[in-house]
Amino acid sequence: MFHPDFALGLTLACGAAQAFTAMVFRRFAHVSPHWGLNWLCLSYALAALLNLCAGPVMAQPQLSVAQLLNTVVGISCMGLLCGGVRLYLGVQRPRPWATFGVAWL
């Protein structure tokens, strides 16, 4: 396993990179709304929040409400990312909300 300081630095660096990627997707979302860039922006913003806040939360030894919330945010990130990529690629069926629901299953 990684040294705790290195792991914390890595999650902070990943969170900063994901926050920057979310800002780029948000900046270009107005170009063509049907590309799914809003979905990708939200996905990366939630992933950045997850990485920037998850280090101390997941280090707790027993299960807590914060860890459950962390899991909910993580699954939502995956669903939003899948729906956004499907929109970006132009896949019509199933709709992105159905893809989001399948990620939760």
URBEL-V138961 format. One record per helix or strand of 2 or more residues. SS is the DSSP state (H for helix, E for strand). FROM is the first residue (numbers start at 1). TO is the last residue. If there is no record, write none. Layout:
ss->SS from->FROM to->TO
ss->SS from->FROM to->TO
This chain:
ss->H from->4 to->27
ss->H from->33 to->35
ss->H from->37 to->58
ss->H from->65 to->89
ss->H from->96 to->104
